[in-house]
């Protein structure tokens, strides 16, 4: 939700940072790889209970993840492979955080499994809808918006990291929000199908 609605307010910052990184001769894929590495690093720091550094590194990873697409558009180097790297890296970063949290809290195994299951379901709906829908955006594929997007996910992970005594509750809430988002995107997919059917009959 925030990624979609607040994008126009933060785009000028992303543009300036993207231009700076391009002047440093970095490519979008370099920055995607750096976002991936720092995100994994956040998971490692979390495992060793270095909570504040882990949170800071996670958000730095998120910043890089937001900028690589802007760099691709500015440099004319957008590619399907870059989009695959980006989406794959995002999931690996999330899994590194889940693993770090779960290894320290086996009592929260069930909500953690629920969270991973909801992420898998939501991403299936997200990717199939994006694959089948006509893309009229600047992104590599159609991006169906929803309640839980990248920024909201980082906010939830941050709360889970900083408030371990409430980990089970926060994880269940996170899973519920993601499940709701999957339902939102199913509705979007259904409406897209109805719109296409209407166009085909005209």
KACORMO-V716003 format. One record per pair of residues at least 4 apart in sequence whose ideal C-beta (glycine too) atoms are under 6 Angstrom apart, sorted by the first residue. I is the first residue (numbers start at 1). J is the second residue. D is the distance in Angstrom with one decimal. If there is no record, write none. Layout:
i=I j=J d=D
i=I j=J d=D
This chain:
i=1 j=147 d=5.4
i=1 j=149 d=5.9
i=2 j=6 d=4.9
i=2 j=151 d=4.2
i=3 j=149 d=4.0
i=3 j=150 d=5.4
i=3 j=151 d=5.4
i=4 j=145 d=4.1
i=7 j=11 d=5.9
i=14 j=18 d=5.9
i=14 j=66 d=5.9
i=14 j=67 d=5.3
i=14 j=70 d=4.7
i=17 j=67 d=5.2
i=18 j=67 d=5.2
i=18 j=70 d=4.1
i=18 j=71 d=4.4
i=18 j=74 d=5.5
i=21 j=26 d=4.6
i=22 j=71 d=5.9
i=22 j=75 d=5.9
i=26 j=30 d=4.5
i=26 j=31 d=5.8
i=28 j=68 d=4.6
i=28 j=71 d=4.4
i=28 j=72 d=4.0
i=28 j=77 d=5.6
i=28 j=82 d=5.7
i=29 j=82 d=5.6
i=31 j=64 d=5.3
i=31 j=68 d=4.2
i=32 j=68 d=4.6
i=32 j=85 d=5.0
i=32 j=86 d=5.4
i=34 j=64 d=5.5
i=35 j=61 d=5.0
i=35 j=64 d=3.7
i=35 j=65 d=4.2
i=36 j=89 d=3.8
i=38 j=57 d=5.4
i=38 j=60 d=5.6
i=38 j=61 d=4.1
i=39 j=61 d=3.8
i=39 j=93 d=3.2
i=40 j=96 d=5.1
i=41 j=57 d=5.3
i=42 j=54 d=4.9
i=42 j=57 d=4.2
i=42 j=58 d=3.9
i=43 j=96 d=3.0
i=43 j=97 d=5.2
i=43 j=100 d=4.7
i=45 j=50 d=4.3
i=45 j=53 d=5.0
i=45 j=54 d=3.8
i=46 j=54 d=4.2
i=46 j=100 d=4.1
i=46 j=161 d=5.9
i=47 j=100 d=4.1
i=50 j=54 d=5.6
i=51 j=161 d=5.6
i=55 j=158 d=5.4
i=55 j=161 d=5.8
i=62 j=154 d=5.2
i=71 j=75 d=5.9
i=72 j=77 d=5.2
i=72 j=78 d=4.3
i=72 j=82 d=6.0
i=73 j=138 d=6.0
i=83 j=140 d=3.6
i=84 j=88 d=6.0
i=85 j=89 d=5.9
i=97 j=157 d=5.3
i=98 j=102 d=5.9
i=98 j=112 d=5.9
i=102 j=112 d=4.6
i=105 j=167 d=5.7
i=108 j=112 d=5.5
i=108 j=167 d=5.2
i=108 j=168 d=5.0
i=111 j=168 d=5.2
i=111 j=171 d=3.8
i=111 j=172 d=5.0
i=114 j=175 d=4.5
i=115 j=171 d=5.3
i=115 j=174 d=5.7
i=115 j=175 d=4.4
i=118 j=175 d=4.5
i=118 j=178 d=4.1
i=118 j=179 d=4.8
i=119 j=178 d=6.0
i=121 j=182 d=5.2
i=122 j=126 d=6.0
i=122 j=178 d=4.9
i=122 j=181 d=5.6
i=122 j=182 d=4.0
i=123 j=127 d=5.9
i=125 j=129 d=6.0
i=125 j=182 d=4.9
i=125 j=185 d=4.6
i=125 j=186 d=5.7
i=126 j=185 d=5.8
i=129 j=133 d=5.8
i=129 j=144 d=4.9
i=129 j=185 d=5.5
i=129 j=189 d=4.4
i=130 j=141 d=4.3
i=130 j=142 d=4.6
i=133 j=142 d=4.0
i=133 j=192 d=5.2
i=135 j=141 d=5.4
i=135 j=142 d=4.4
i=139 j=143 d=5.0
i=144 j=185 d=4.7
i=144 j=188 d=4.7
i=146 j=181 d=3.7
i=146 j=184 d=4.5
i=146 j=185 d=5.6
i=147 j=177 d=5.9
i=147 j=180 d=5.6
i=147 j=181 d=4.8
i=148 j=152 d=4.7
i=148 j=177 d=4.7
i=148 j=178 d=5.1
i=148 j=181 d=4.3
i=156 j=174 d=4.4
i=159 j=163 d=5.7
i=159 j=170 d=5.3
i=160 j=167 d=5.7
i=160 j=170 d=4.9
i=166 j=170 d=5.3
i=167 j=171 d=6.0
